């Protein structure tokens, strides 16, 4: 073969290879369109099954407008990184929906119509761009009925709930009807007539907040039917409910309804009607509530005669004028340390106050999902409710306090395919008195459900006082209006809880996800260990100082001369010894910091060696071995 022929063959091979490459690229795009492989450690780009069900069930198209100031954020790499994360999730949603979600990305340039639209839609701009220009990173969603939902600004601190927030927005647009909350309560939580004052009673603030966001319907405590259009039934202090009413709640849950249940071993606001006429009878009145048959069916254990005391969470209260504040171990302030912040209902809350709360637990043998929401600390114990009923002085609760080392669950979520608490069917019909009181007690011809149609959701809180105004909000009259100032997050918790329960089971099932941030865990561990050594050495220095001061004072007090301003030889020696000790310990502190920097720099050096030297060297060795193996095969032929 001539040299010219070899050149022609080489040129033809290159052309054929180029044609083959283009053909394979086109073929792969056609065959594997939409195929994705999530290789991230925490499966960041794998959408949960609940979100997929929501996206695939969209009847009318939903339009999403992602407003991100691309040009104005050129110098903010952290914001751009998270914006890319949000956009990738939105694109994944649009791909899964099969046309149900239409995504548009908008860059609201300064002084543009897009910026005016972003402001009009309620998106939040932060002055972080060049020249103080506003930077937007929010979402606007619209449905076919022109309903609108917005996320004013995507906060990277809420990245673990990004999927939930987006799925919730899409679900709300796909189901624009305002959810219905039914409130069944034996406490005066709703608006009504107060026989004691003979005036109309204002509802509790928590009820007012619920009314602003949901349709609220009062359900009588004697009701034997729960209307099927109620999305969530809020049962507060179910005291002495009849079997018919309990059966109605049972069938409501089995039919797909959600329940938020508030029990209490000692409801302080459960006052009998004749409390003012007979204070002694009111003091001895039973104030506990229970729903035992249904709790057993839901796999829960609850004792209505037990109150949780907690020394760590106890609030400081004022016992009266002229007395110093004391810690009340029966009034608890739950902080994020005892909250399940991975649950969306508690993610951003700081304090929830409880008063003389009970606790719930998963019943032995229960196979339902049990998720604690709020717990007591390990420095807690339980006492009988009678000990707090006649409590003259909160300090008495500290007498004999012996923590049991158990973190009692104050609020929990339980989920599963429940079975009925009434396997024999509907209890006997209500008697004539029930039928004559005008309530919803007429018997219906509904079909008895023995098992749930789908997985049910129930949230149980072992306290009702946490709903009352006094534990989380101050209300003051001003010019005929009520000024409301919250000092705890009780109301936020209730709104978050109801908002979560009004969603579909798919939405409720979406859990908090891991974040895309990948911190240098090894470096953080080195810093933590160094800080511990630094603190220990620093404490040693402080102890030496205190010991030296003590000895100097002893030497000063033991002097018998008349010139206390001149140091004795013993005092001077002690002071010199301390100075030497201080110099030595400070050198140790500097050495600890130097060792930390050295360890981090050494780790960084090894990472550079591996990435810059070892990996290329390994690839080179593999390539040489492959070439050597190929040459051997060619020589053998």
C-alpha positions in Angstrom: 0.0 0.0 0.0 1.4 3.4 -1.1 1.8 6.4 1.2 -0.9 8.2 -0.7 -3.3 5.3 -0.2 -2.6 5.2 3.5 -3.4 9.0 3.8 -6.6 8.5 1.8 -7.7 5.6 4.1 -6.9 7.6 7.2 -8.9 10.5 6.0 -11.9 8.3 5.1 -11.7 6.7 8.6 -11.8 10.0 10.3 -14.9 11.0 8.2 -16.6 7.7 9.0 -15.8 8.1 12.7 -17.3 11.6 12.7 -20.4 10.4 10.9 -20.7 7.5 13.3 -20.3 9.8 16.3 -23.1 12.1 15.0 -25.4 9.2 14.3 -24.8 7.7 17.7 -25.5 11.0 19.4 -28.8 11.5 17.4 -29.8 7.9 18.2 -29.1 8.2 21.9 -31.0 11.4 22.1 -34.0 9.7 20.5 -33.8 6.5 22.5 -32.9 7.8 25.9 -34.7 11.1 25.9 -35.8 11.9 29.5 -33.6 9.2 31.0 -31.8 10.3 34.1 -29.5 8.7 36.6 -29.1 10.2 40.1 -25.6 9.6 41.3 -25.7 12.0 44.2 -25.0 10.6 47.7 -28.4 11.6 49.2 -30.4 11.2 45.9 -31.0 14.9 45.7 -32.6 14.7 42.3 -34.8 11.7 42.9 -38.3 13.0 43.3 -40.4 11.2 46.0 -43.3 9.0 45.0 -45.8 11.4 46.7 -44.6 14.3 44.5 -44.8 12.1 41.4 -48.4 11.3 42.2 -49.3 14.9 42.7 -47.6 15.9 39.4 -49.3 13.2 37.4 -52.7 14.0 38.8 -52.8 17.6 37.5 -56.1 18.1 35.6 -55.5 21.6 34.3 -52.1 22.9 33.3 -50.2 24.9 35.9 -47.9 27.7 34.9 -44.8 28.4 37.0 -42.6 31.5 36.6 -39.2 31.3 38.2 -37.9 34.8 38.6 -34.2 34.9 39.1 -31.9 37.9 38.6 -29.2 36.1 36.6 -27.2 39.2 35.6 -27.5 41.0 38.9 -26.3 38.0 40.9 -23.0 37.5 38.9 -21.0 38.3 42.0 -23.0 36.2 44.4 -21.8 32.6 43.8 -23.7 31.1 46.8 -27.0 32.5 45.5 -26.4 31.3 42.0 -25.6 27.8 43.2 -28.9 27.5 45.0 -30.8 29.1 42.2 -29.4 26.4 39.9 -30.6 23.8 42.4 -34.1 25.3 42.5 -34.2 25.5 38.7 -33.1 21.8 38.3 -35.9 20.7 40.7 -38.5 22.7 38.8 -37.3 21.3 35.5 -37.5 17.8 36.9 -41.1 18.6 38.1 -42.0 19.8 34.6 -40.6 16.7 33.0 -42.4 14.3 35.3 -45.8 16.1 34.9 -46.0 15.3 31.2 -47.2 18.8 30.3 -49.1 19.5 33.4 -46.5 22.0 34.6 -45.3 24.7 32.2 -42.1 26.3 33.5 -40.7 29.7 32.4 -37.5 31.3 33.8 -37.6 35.1 33.9 -34.6 37.4 34.5 -36.2 40.6 36.0 -33.7 43.2 34.9 -33.6 46.5 36.7 -36.3 49.0 35.5 -37.9 46.3 33.3 -41.5 45.1 33.1 -40.4 41.8 34.4 -39.2 43.5 37.6 -42.5 45.4 37.9 -44.3 42.1 37.5 -42.2 40.4 40.2 -42.9 43.2 42.6 -46.6 43.2 41.8 -46.8 39.4 42.4 -45.3 39.9 45.9 -41.9 38.5 45.3 -39.2 39.8 47.6 -36.1 41.5 46.2 -32.9 41.9 48.2 -30.6 44.8 47.5 -27.5 42.7 46.7 -26.8 43.5 43.0 -24.4 46.0 41.5 -25.4 49.5 42.5 -27.8 48.2 45.1 -30.1 46.6 42.5 -32.7 44.2 43.8 -32.0 40.5 43.3 -35.1 38.3 42.9 -35.2 34.5 43.4 -38.9 33.6 43.8 -41.7 31.6 42.2 -45.1 32.6 40.9 -47.6 29.9 40.1 -50.9 30.3 38.2 -53.7 27.9 37.2 -56.4 27.9 34.6 -58.7 29.8 36.9 -56.2 32.6 37.4 -55.5 31.6 41.0 -52.1 32.5 42.2 -49.6 31.0 44.7 -46.1 32.5 45.4 -42.9 31.7 47.1 -41.5 35.2 47.7 -37.9 34.1 48.0 -36.1 30.8 48.1 -34.1 30.6 51.3 -31.2 28.1 51.1 -31.7 27.4 54.8 -35.0 25.7 53.9 -33.4 23.6 51.2 -34.4 20.3 52.9 -38.1 21.3 52.4 -37.7 22.6 48.8 -39.5 19.6 47.3 -42.3 19.9 49.8 -42.8 23.7 49.3 -42.9 23.3 45.5 -45.2 20.3 45.6 -47.5 22.1 48.1 -47.7 25.1 45.7 -48.6 22.9 42.8 -51.1 21.0 44.8 -52.9 24.2 46.0 -53.1 25.4 42.4 -54.5 22.0 41.3 -57.0 22.1 44.2 -58.0 25.8 44.5 -61.0 25.2 46.8 -60.4 26.5 50.3 -60.1 23.5 52.7 -62.7 22.9 55.4 -61.7 22.6 59.0 -64.2 21.1 61.4 -63.8 22.0 65.1 -65.3 19.8 67.7 -64.5 21.1 71.2 -65.8 21.0 74.7 -63.8 24.1 75.5 -64.9 27.6 74.7 -62.5 27.9 71.7 -65.1 29.1 69.2 -67.2 32.3 69.2 -70.4 31.9 71.3 -72.5 33.1 74.1 -71.0 33.2 77.6 -73.7 32.4 80.2 -71.4 33.7 83.0 -71.1 37.2 81.6 -74.3 37.1 79.5 -72.4 38.5 76.5 -71.0 37.1 73.3 -67.7 35.4 73.8 -64.7 36.2 71.6 -63.0 33.1 70.0 -59.5 32.2 71.0 -56.9 33.8 68.9 -55.9 30.4 67.4 -59.5 30.0 66.1 -59.3 33.5 64.5 -56.1 32.6 62.7 -57.7 29.4 61.4 -60.7 31.3 60.1 -58.4 33.6 58.1 -56.9 30.7 56.1 -59.6 28.0 56.1 -63.4 27.5 56.0 -64.2 26.7 59.6 -67.3 24.6 60.6 -68.4 23.9 64.1 -69.1 20.3 64.8 -71.2 19.5 67.8 -69.7 17.2 70.5 -72.9 15.1 70.2 -72.6 14.8 66.4 -73.1 11.2 65.0 -72.1 12.1 61.5 -69.0 14.0 60.3 -69.7 15.6 57.0 -67.5 14.1 54.2 -66.6 17.5 52.8 -64.6 18.3 56.0 -60.9 17.9 55.2 -59.6 18.0 58.8 -61.4 17.4 62.0 -59.9 19.3 64.9 -61.0 17.5 68.1 -60.2 19.5 71.3 -60.7 18.0 74.8 -63.1 15.2 73.8 -64.6 14.8 77.3 -67.3 12.3 77.7 -68.1 11.7 74.0 -70.8 9.2 73.3 -70.1 6.0 71.4 -72.1 7.3 68.5 -69.8 10.4 68.2 -66.7 8.3 68.6 -68.0 6.0 65.9 -68.5 9.0 63.6 -64.9 10.0 64.1 -63.8 6.5 63.5 -65.6 6.2 60.2 -64.4 9.7 59.2 -60.8 8.6 59.6 -61.3 5.3 57.8 -63.0 7.2 55.0 -59.9 9.2 54.4 -60.4 12.1 56.8 -57.5 13.6 58.8 -57.8 14.3 62.5 -55.9 16.7 64.8 -56.6 15.5 68.3 -55.9 17.5 71.5 -56.2 15.6 74.7 -55.4 16.8 78.3 -54.9 15.1 81.7 -55.7 18.5 83.3 -57.3 21.2 81.1 -57.1 24.4 83.1 -59.8 26.1 81.1 -62.2 23.3 81.5 -64.4 25.1 84.0 -67.9 23.9 84.8 -70.9 26.1 84.1 -71.5 26.8 87.8 -67.9 27.6 88.6 -68.7 31.0 90.0 -71.7 29.8 92.0 -69.8 26.8 93.5 -65.9 27.4 93.4 -65.3 24.3 95.5 -67.2 22.0 93.2 -65.3 23.5 90.3 -62.0 22.7 92.0 -62.9 19.1 92.4 -64.4 18.7 88.9 -62.8 16.2 86.5 -60.8 18.0 83.8 -59.2 15.2 81.9 -60.2 14.0 78.4 -59.6 10.7 76.6 -60.6 8.9 73.4 -59.4 5.4 74.4 -61.2 3.1 71.9 -60.0 5.2 69.0 -56.4 5.6 70.4 -56.1 1.9 70.7 -57.3 1.5 67.1 -54.6 4.0 66.0 -51.9 2.2 67.9 -51.5 4.8 70.6 -51.1 4.5 74.4 -52.2 7.4 76.6 -52.9 7.8 80.3 -55.3 10.6 81.1 -54.2 10.7 84.8 -50.5 11.5 84.2 -48.8 14.9 83.8 -45.3 15.5 82.5 -42.9 17.6 84.6 -39.6 18.8 83.1 -36.9 20.6 85.0 -35.0 21.6 81.8 -37.9 23.0 79.9 -39.8 24.5 82.9 -40.7 28.2 82.4 -39.9 31.0 84.9 -43.1 32.3 86.4 -43.9 35.1 88.8 -45.6 33.7 92.0 -46.8 37.1 93.0 -45.8 40.6 94.1 -42.6 40.9 96.1 -41.5 37.3 95.3 -38.7 36.3 93.0 -39.6 34.3 89.8 -39.5 30.6 90.1 -39.2 27.7 87.7 -42.5 25.9 87.1 -41.7 22.4 85.9 -45.3 21.9 84.9 -45.3 24.7 82.3 -42.9 23.8 79.6 -41.3 25.8 76.8 -40.4 23.3 74.0 -37.4 24.5 72.0 -35.9 23.2 68.7 -33.7 20.8 70.7 -36.8 18.8 71.6 -38.8 19.4 68.3 -38.7 17.2 65.3 -37.4 19.9 63.0 -37.3 17.5 60.0 -41.1 17.7 60.1 -42.4 20.6 58.0 -44.9 21.7 60.8 -42.0 22.5 63.1 -39.1 23.4 60.7 -38.8 27.1 61.6 -40.4 27.4 65.0 -38.5 28.5 68.1 -40.8 28.0 71.1 -44.0 26.1 71.8 -45.5 26.4 75.3 -47.3 23.6 77.1 -49.0 23.6 80.5 -49.5 20.4 82.6 -49.3 18.3 79.5 -49.7 14.5 79.3 -47.8 12.3 76.9 -48.5 9.6 74.3 -46.6 6.6 73.1 -46.7 3.9 70.5 -48.8 1.0 71.8 -47.0 -2.4 72.1 -47.3 -4.4 68.9 -48.4 -1.4 66.8 -47.2 -1.6 63.2 -48.3 2.0 62.3 -45.8 4.7 61.6 -45.3 6.7 64.8 -43.4 10.0 64.5 -42.7 12.1 67.6 -43.1 15.8 66.9 -42.4 17.3 70.3 -40.8 15.6 73.3 -39.8 16.4 76.8 -36.2 16.5 77.7 -34.4 13.6 79.5 -34.6 15.7 82.7 -38.3 14.9 83.1 -40.7 12.7 85.1 -44.4 12.1 85.4 -46.8 12.6 88.3 -50.5 12.0 88.9 -52.7 14.8 87.7 -54.2 15.2 91.2 -50.8 16.6 92.3 -51.2 19.6 90.0 -54.9 20.0 90.4 -54.6 21.3 94.0 -51.2 22.9 93.6 -50.8 25.9 96.0 -47.2 26.6 95.2 -45.2 25.5 92.0 -42.1 24.9 94.1 -43.8 21.9 95.7 -43.3 20.1 92.4 -39.6 20.3 92.8 -39.7 18.5 96.1 -38.6 14.9 95.4 -38.1 15.6 91.7 -36.5 12.4 90.3 -36.0 12.4 86.5 -36.7 9.1 84.9 -34.3 9.6 81.9 -37.1 9.2 79.4 -38.1 11.7 76.7 -41.9 11.7 76.9 -43.7 12.4 73.7 -46.0 15.5 74.0 -47.1 15.5 70.4 -46.9 12.8 67.7 -48.0 11.9 64.2 -49.3 8.4 63.5 -50.0 7.1 60.0 -51.2 3.8 58.6 -54.1 1.8 57.3 -56.2 1.8 60.4 -58.9 -0.7 61.4 -62.2 0.3 63.0 -62.5 0.6 66.8 -66.0 -0.8 66.4 -65.7 -4.2 64.7 -69.3 -4.9 65.6 -70.5 -2.0 63.6 -72.4 1.1 64.5 -73.5 1.4 68.2 -77.1 1.5 69.2 -79.0 4.5 67.9 -79.1 7.6 70.2 -81.9 7.7 72.6 -84.8 10.1 72.3 -83.1 12.8 74.3 -80.3 12.9 71.8 -82.8 13.0 68.9 -84.7 15.9 70.5 -81.8 18.2 71.1 -81.6 19.3 67.5 -78.0 18.3 66.9 -76.8 16.1 64.0 -77.9 12.9 65.7 -80.2 11.6 63.0 -79.2 8.1 62.0 -77.8 7.7 58.5 -77.7 4.8 56.2 -74.0 5.0 55.6 -72.0 1.8 54.9 -69.9 0.6 57.8 -66.1 0.7 57.1 -64.1 -2.0 58.9 -60.7 -1.0 57.4 -59.3 2.2 56.0 -59.7 2.9 52.3 -56.2 4.4 52.3 -53.4 5.2 54.8 -54.9 7.6 57.4 -53.2 10.5 59.2 -53.8 11.5 62.8 -51.8 14.0 64.9 -52.2 13.8 68.7 -51.2 16.6 71.1 -51.4 15.7 74.8 -52.3 19.2 75.9 -55.2 21.6 75.2 -53.9 24.6 77.2 -51.3 25.2 74.5 -54.2 26.4 72.3 -55.3 29.1 74.9 -54.3 32.7 74.5 -52.4 32.9 77.8 -49.7 30.5 76.7 -48.6 32.1 73.5 -50.2 35.5 72.8 -51.0 38.8 74.5 -54.3 40.5 73.6 -54.8 44.1 74.5 -57.9 46.3 73.6 -57.1 49.4 71.6 -59.7 51.8 70.1 -62.3 49.1 69.9 -59.8 46.7 68.3 -57.7 43.8 69.7 -54.0 44.2 69.5 -52.4 40.7 69.3 -48.7 40.1 70.1 -47.4 36.6 70.0 -44.5 35.5 72.3 -44.5 31.8 71.3 -45.1 29.8 68.2 -48.2 27.8 69.3 -50.4 29.4 66.7 -47.8 28.9 64.0 -47.6 25.2 64.9 -51.4 24.8 64.7 -51.6 26.6 61.3 -48.7 24.6 59.9 -50.3 21.4 61.2 -53.7 22.0 59.6 -52.1 23.3 56.4 -50.1 20.0 56.2 -53.1 17.8 57.0 -55.3 19.5 54.4 -53.0 18.3 51.7 -53.3 14.9 50.1 -51.8 11.8 51.6 -49.1 12.1 49.0 -48.2 15.6 50.1 -48.2 14.6 53.8 -45.9 11.7 53.0 -43.2 14.0 51.6 -40.4 14.2 54.2 -37.6 16.7 54.5 -34.7 15.9 52.2 -30.9 16.3 52.6 -29.3 19.5 51.3 -27.0 19.9 48.4 -24.3 21.4 50.7 -21.3 19.2 51.1 -19.3 20.5 54.1 -15.7 19.4 54.7 -16.6 17.0 57.6 -13.0 16.0 58.2 -12.0 19.7 58.6 -15.0 20.3 60.9 -14.0 17.4 63.0 -10.4 18.7 63.3 -11.8 22.1 64.4 -14.1 20.5 66.9 -11.3 18.5 68.5 -9.0 21.5 68.5 -11.7 23.6 70.2 -12.1 21.0 72.9 -8.4 21.0 73.6 -8.4 24.8 73.6 -11.3 25.0 76.0 -9.7 22.5 78.3 -6.4 24.4 78.4 -8.2 27.7 78.8 -10.2 26.3 81.8 -7.0 25.1 83.3 -5.6 28.7 83.1 -8.7 30.1 84.7 -8.5 27.6 87.5 -4.9 28.5 88.1 -5.8 32.1 88.3 -8.6 31.5 90.8 -6.3 29.3 92.9 -3.5 32.0 92.8 -6.0 34.7 93.9 -7.2 32.5 96.7 -3.7 31.9 98.0 -2.8 35.6 97.7 -5.9 36.5 99.7 -4.9 33.9 102.4 -1.4 35.3 102.6 -2.8 38.8 102.8 -5.2 37.9 105.6 -2.4 36.1 107.5 -0.1 39.1 107.6 0.7 40.8 110.9 2.6 43.8 109.6 1.2 47.3 109.2 1.9 47.9 105.5 -0.6 45.9 103.4 0.5 47.6 100.2 3.9 45.9 100.1 3.9 42.3 99.0 5.6 39.8 101.3 8.2 37.4 99.8 5.6 34.5 99.9 3.1 36.6 98.0 5.7 37.6 95.4 6.8 34.0 95.0 3.2 32.9 94.5 2.6 35.7 91.9 5.8 34.8 90.1 4.8 31.1 90.0 1.4 32.1 88.5 3.0 34.3 85.9 5.2 31.4 84.8 2.2 29.1 84.7 0.2 31.7 82.6 3.1 32.0 80.1 3.3 28.3 79.8 -0.4 27.8 79.3 -0.7 30.6 76.7 2.1 28.9 74.8 0.0 25.7 74.9 -3.0 27.6 73.6 -1.0 29.0 70.7 0.4 25.5 70.0 -3.2 24.1 69.9 -4.2 26.7 67.3 -0.9 26.1 65.4 -1.5 22.3 65.4 -5.0 22.9 64.0 -3.7 25.0 61.2 -1.0 22.4 60.5 -3.5 19.5 60.5 -5.8 21.4 58.1 -2.9 22.4 55.8 -1.6 18.8 55.9 -5.1 17.5 54.9 -5.3 20.1 52.1 -1.8 19.1 50.9 -2.8 15.4 50.7 -5.9 16.3 48.8 -3.9 18.2 46.3 -1.4 15.4 46.0 -4.3 12.9 45.4 -6.2 15.1 42.9 -3.2 16.7 41.0 -0.6 13.9 41.2 -2.1 10.5 42.2 -5.2 10.4 39.9 -3.3 11.5 36.7 -0.5 9.0 37.6 -3.0 6.2 38.1 -4.7 7.1 34.7 -1.2 7.1 33.1 -0.3 3.7 34.5 -3.7 2.3 33.3 -3.1 3.7 29.8 0.5 2.3 29.6 -0.7 -1.1 30.8 -3.4 -1.0 28.1 -0.9 0.0 25.4 1.5 -2.7 26.6 -1.2 -5.4 26.5 -2.3 -4.3 23.0 1.3 -4.4 21.8 1.7 -7.9 23.2 -1.4 -9.1 21.4 -0.2 -7.6 18.1 3.2 -9.2 18.5 1.6 -12.6 19.2 -0.4 -12.3 15.9 
